[in-house]
Structures are given as structure tokens and as C-alpha cells.
Amino acid sequence: SRLALAHLPLGTGNDMARATGWGGGYDGGAAERVLADVAAAEPQPLDRWAMTMRTATGGETKVFANYFSVGADAAVALNFHHLRESK
């Protein structure tokens, strides 16, 4: 089955939003524009997988999603952190 997912990057760690083409953060625009963008977007595949963890008393299944990001945003965040700490 297919699951449609849309995300609105509101936090500071928006690497998934960048990697999937939604940009680095919410610019405060109208909600109607954001919803129109979501409605007009083309679905893109996202790798999902499940893992079942079993113990002596039972088990639990968790579902994960994978995406690719080269980490440039993490490097910028780390450099910003170092700059902030040096002052």
C-alpha cells in the first residue's frame, strides 16, 4: 500500500524537508498557500521498512522511513554552533 506524506518544516533540523524538496523551513506564509502546494505536489517514493524486535516476553514492530541527505545542512548547523560558542 502507498502512504501519502506531507511535512511542514517548523523546527531547526529540517534535513528531511530539504532532502525531499520542501525547503529548509516555514516562511510564515498563509496556510492556504501551503495546502495548495501540498495538493499540487507529485508523490515521490520514500523507502519504508519494518523491523520486529522480539524478546522472551513478546515482540514489537516498528516502521521506519529512509531518505538521503548529504549532510550539508548539518555541517552549517555545526559551524554555526562553534561560532556561537566562541563568542
Buried (B, 14 or more C-beta within 10 A) or exposed (E): EEEEEEEBBEEEEBBBBBBBEBEEBBEEEEEEEBEEEEEEEEEEEBEEEEEEEEEEEEEEEEEEEEEEEEEEBEEEBEEEEEEEEEE
